[in-house]
Amino acid sequence: MKDYCSEFSNYLINRKAVSANTLDSYIRDVGHFLLFLDENGVDDPTKVDSDFMNTYVAKLTELKKSNATITRNIASIRCFYQYLIISGQTDCNPAKAVKLEKTVKKLPQILTGKEIELLLSQPDTQESKGCRDKAMLELLYATGIRASELVDLNIQDINIHTGMLNCKNGKNERLIPVYSTAVSAISEYIIRVRNLIITPDGGQALFTNLNGHRLTRQGFWKIVKGYAEKAGIVKEITPHTLRHSFALHLLENGAELKDIQMMLGHADISSTQVYVHLLNDHFKKVYNNCHPRAKLG
């Protein structure tokens, strides 16, 4: 079987301009699908029909994959066949005929203001690692950027004097304000830590590991998890939790949904509207817990 993944990857990067995370997800899902074809003696994905697609879904179900995972897999495969159609290799998208169960979308986890303060207070800024970690956590909550965007930042992307961050994602970029406490933490990190440990391999990376190489997304995830445990926060926390908290806290304090969409880099405002549901859910809980008549039921 020819290298479909490589060709599909080029399409996603050059035509669709997807983010690094989306690219990884699509290629992984399609790679598993192509392996399944190979294991079942199918040497050409254009020969697949809707019945075979249903067989694949059954296999994923047998492997105890969740509805959400199966839905994501089929979405990736639909995009793959869309590429095959555009490139003239087929005129049929068998994945479109697959009927999937509707998944109940879980609302994202949000930190309270007190939990944010607790998390941000954990790094020991007297140490090099703590100084760097404080800068990263402050910047993440200040801007709501993704973990992948954070580790991809270069030093020229942050303007210490104007307090603005230029965040690039594929061909798109957006300017996001950074509050003064975060600017101070980043400035201290650059002067005290980064300028001393950066290596030629680190290039222009804003955040590096203590060996001077660009920090990885996985490395940053471990850092966030470690401080959450240290803070005694029982919620399941990932870097994305800070992104969600950033958005909801802005909305709670009167920010317009359109402005939050721009800062988060959502292509479609429907992605941002989840925070309206979260806000309504939050107010409902506050009402039920605090209104004296609501407690009577």
ABEGO torsion letter per residue (X at the ends): XBBAAAAAAAAAAAAAGBBAAAAAAAAAAAAAAAAAAAAAGBABAAABBAAAAAAAAAAAAAAGBBAAAAAAAAAAAAAAAAAAAAAGABABBAAAABBBBBBBBBBBBBBBAAAAAAAAAABBAABAAAAAAAAAAAAAAAAGBBAAAAAABBAAABBAAAGBBBBBBEABBBBBBBBAAAAAAAAAAAAAAAAAABBAAAEABABBBAAGBBBBAAAAAAAAAAAAAAAGBABBBBAAAAAAAAAAAAAAAGBBAAAAAAAAGBABAAAAAAAAAAAAAAAAAAAAAABAAAAAX
